């Protein structure tokens, strides 16, 4: 029987190892989106990603004999979470289309900072402290330093629009994570994700038909690998793992290890797409990583 009481415990070592693996894989999320966009329009890519995610999560749930039947009482919460999931995916894809993979990584990996901000108001024992407040300032300061070169030269408006849209995507993801922490206590993680992704499929299908029916899909090896990574690694494995552990452990302590995400994401973007590792980008990445770490450091010291 699933536990229905609210739980917000400290994660043990094995959960920390799992989260380290997850955040390492998530670090390449923006890169996979950028690569996927080389062949797929944003909404169609979101549609296929959701389909792949349903196959992955639903398949695992079927193997373990998990019932995917929705209960009537769960529908309002699932619709809200599905709407946030859809908005997060759309803004992520559209924003990344207008900026570089490195900048998308910097902006999107701010979501743990937003989780801490939302957690202050809604999650027990996740209150803001001076250390966390300083970390928030460092993270946003790092984003500004990393994006400063975008304020000059050609394409400034396009890049800034992309960066802002991806930052909005990070905020939406953090909001969804926080609400998942509140709602998932009574909804089994496999069923939760299958319905979130399943409810997104008709939504993305209609939107892609209305806005992208004249835009063809270019099936290349690179774009297909980018899509598969999003659908099976990010949406399937990573989101499932995060959703599962959020049932029991503190959200802010789980995302503390996300400071590795901007570092790995920027490095992979440079290696695979040739994004320039400028001084501003390196310093900004370091500040964002330090900020993400600091927003949770105080929780380790105060009992």
RONUKE-615974 format. One line per field, with one value per residue (C-alpha): x negated, z negated, y; residue number from 1. Coordinates in steps of 0.25 Angstrom, whole numbers, always signed. Layout:
BEGIN
xx (X/...)
zz (Z/...)
yy (Y/...)
n (NUM/...)
This chain:
BEGIN
xx (+0/-5/-8/+1/-5/-14/-28/-40/-52/-67/-72/-82/-94/-88/-78/-89/-97/-84/-82/-97/-94/-81/-87/-99/-89/-80/-92/-92/-77/-78/-88/-79/-68/-77/-81/-67/-63/-72/-62/-49/-40/-38/-24/-25/-38/-30/-19/-29/-36/-23/-20/-34/-32/-19/-25/-37/-30/-17/-26/-34/-21/-15/-27/-25/-10/-6/+8/+9/+24/+27/+36/+46/+40/+27/+32/+31/+17/+12/+18/+11/-2/+0/+2/-11/-18/-13/-17/-31/-33/-28/-36/-49/-48/-44/-54/-66/-63/-67/-79/-91/-92/-101/-92/-80/-87/-91/-77/-70/-79/-73/-61/-67/-68/-53/-50/-56/-48/-35/-39/-40/-25/-19/-29/-31/-45/-50/-50/-60/-72/-83/-92/-81/-78/-93/-93/-81/-88/-100/-92/-85/-98/-104/-94/-95/-111/-109/-99/-106/-112/-98/-96/-105/-106/-98/-85/-84/-69/-68/-78/-72/-58/-62/-70/-57/-48/-57/-58/-43/-43/-52/-42/-31/-39/-42/-27/-23/-34/-29/-14/-18/-25/-11/-2/-10/-8/+4/+1/-8/-20/-18/-4/-6/-16/-9/+4/-5/-11/+2/+10/-1/+0/+13/+10/-3/+3/+13/+3/-7/+5/+9/-5/-15/-7/-15/-28/-34/-42/-56/-60/-75/-83/-87/-73/-67/-77/-74/-59/-62/-70/-59/-48/-55/-67/-61/-46/-47/-58/-61/-47/-43/-54/-52/-37/-39/-49/-41/-30/-39/-51/-53/-53/-63/-73/-71/-74/-86/-94/-89/-101/-107/-97/-102/-116/-114/-104/-113/-125/-117/-111/-125/-130/-118/-113/-126/-120/-131/-136/-137/-142/-128/-122/-132/-131/-116/-115/-123/-115/-102/-107/-112/-99/-91/-100/-99/-84/-84/-97/-90/-81/-92/-97/-84/-76)
zz (+0/+3/-8/-8/-19/-15/-16/-15/-19/-17/-6/-9/-1/+9/+13/+14/+24/+32/+32/+37/+49/+52/+51/+60/+71/+69/+72/+86/+87/+94/+103/+108/+110/+119/+127/+128/+133/+145/+151/+143/+141/+126/+125/+133/+125/+112/+117/+121/+108/+100/+108/+106/+91/+90/+96/+87/+74/+77/+81/+68/+60/+68/+65/+50/+51/+47/+50/+59/+56/+53/+41/+42/+30/+37/+50/+45/+40/+52/+62/+54/+54/+69/+73/+66/+72/+86/+84/+79/+91/+101/+95/+94/+109/+114/+105/+109/+124/+122/+114/+112/+105/+95/+92/+91/+81/+72/+72/+71/+59/+51/+48/+35/+30/+33/+26/+13/+15/+17/+6/-4/-3/-1/-6/-21/-26/-13/-18/-12/-20/-18/-12/-2/+1/+4/+13/+21/+23/+28/+38/+44/+44/+51/+62/+64/+66/+75/+84/+84/+98/+103/+100/+112/+126/+136/+133/+119/+119/+123/+113/+102/+105/+105/+92/+85/+91/+86/+72/+72/+75/+63/+54/+60/+57/+43/+40/+46/+37/+25/+28/+31/+17/+11/+20/+22/+8/+13/+27/+31/+39/+51/+53/+50/+62/+71/+70/+70/+83/+89/+86/+93/+106/+112/+107/+115/+127/+128/+127/+136/+147/+145/+145/+152/+162/+173/+167/+171/+161/+165/+161/+158/+149/+140/+139/+136/+125/+119/+119/+113/+102/+98/+99/+93/+84/+79/+79/+77/+67/+61/+59/+53/+44/+39/+37/+29/+19/+18/+11/-1/-1/-2/+12/+8/+3/+16/+25/+18/+27/+39/+38/+47/+58/+64/+63/+71/+80/+85/+86/+95/+103/+106/+110/+118/+124/+123/+114/+110/+96/+94/+80/+77/+80/+71/+60/+61/+61/+48/+41/+45/+40/+27/+25/+27/+17/+7/+7/+0/-8/-20/-21/-23/-36/-42/-49)
yy (+0/+14/+23/+35/+43/+55/+51/+60/+52/+54/+45/+33/+30/+21/+31/+42/+32/+31/+46/+48/+39/+46/+60/+56/+51/+63/+72/+68/+71/+85/+79/+68/+78/+86/+74/+69/+83/+81/+71/+73/+86/+89/+84/+72/+68/+70/+61/+50/+52/+49/+37/+31/+35/+27/+15/+15/+18/+10/-2/-1/+0/-12/-21/-18/-20/-5/-2/+11/+13/+27/+30/+41/+49/+49/+56/+71/+69/+62/+72/+83/+76/+72/+86/+91/+79/+83/+98/+94/+85/+96/+107/+99/+95/+108/+116/+106/+109/+123/+122/+113/+100/+105/+117/+108/+99/+111/+117/+103/+98/+110/+101/+96/+111/+113/+100/+106/+118/+111/+101/+113/+115/+101/+90/+88/+90/+96/+111/+121/+124/+134/+124/+120/+134/+137/+124/+130/+143/+136/+127/+138/+147/+135/+135/+150/+148/+136/+144/+157/+155/+154/+168/+172/+169/+162/+154/+160/+161/+146/+141/+149/+144/+130/+131/+138/+127/+116/+123/+123/+108/+106/+113/+104/+92/+96/+99/+85/+78/+86/+82/+68/+67/+71/+63/+50/+45/+38/+35/+24/+30/+21/+24/+39/+40/+32/+41/+54/+49/+43/+56/+64/+55/+60/+75/+74/+67/+79/+90/+83/+82/+96/+103/+93/+85/+92/+89/+75/+66/+63/+49/+50/+41/+53/+58/+44/+42/+55/+51/+37/+43/+53/+42/+30/+36/+49/+47/+32/+29/+43/+48/+35/+34/+48/+46/+33/+39/+52/+44/+42/+51/+67/+73/+83/+73/+65/+76/+81/+72/+79/+88/+78/+80/+94/+89/+76/+83/+94/+84/+74/+86/+91/+77/+72/+85/+94/+105/+115/+113/+128/+134/+140/+126/+119/+129/+129/+114/+114/+124/+117/+103/+110/+116/+103/+97/+108/+109/+95/+95/+101/+90/+80/+88/+92/+80)
n (1/2/3/4/5/6/7/8/9/10/11/12/13/14/15/16/17/18/19/20/21/22/23/24/25/26/27/28/29/30/31/32/33/34/35/36/37/38/39/40/41/42/43/44/45/46/47/48/49/50/51/52/53/54/55/56/57/58/59/60/61/62/63/64/65/66/67/68/69/70/71/72/73/74/75/76/77/78/79/80/81/82/83/84/85/86/87/88/89/90/91/92/93/94/95/96/97/98/99/100/101/102/103/104/105/106/107/108/109/110/111/112/113/114/115/116/117/118/119/120/121/122/123/124/125/126/127/128/129/130/131/132/133/134/135/136/137/138/139/140/141/142/143/144/145/146/147/148/149/150/151/152/153/154/155/156/157/158/159/160/161/162/163/164/165/166/167/168/169/170/171/172/173/174/175/176/177/178/179/180/181/182/183/184/185/186/187/188/189/190/191/192/193/194/195/196/197/198/199/200/201/202/203/204/205/206/207/208/209/210/211/212/213/214/215/216/217/218/219/220/221/222/223/224/225/226/227/228/229/230/231/232/233/234/235/236/237/238/239/240/241/242/243/244/245/246/247/248/249/250/251/252/253/254/255/256/257/258/259/260/261/262/263/264/265/266/267/268/269/270/271/272/273/274/275/276/277/278/279/280/281/282/283/284/285/286/287/288/289/290/291/292/293/294/295/296/297/298/299/300/301/302/303)
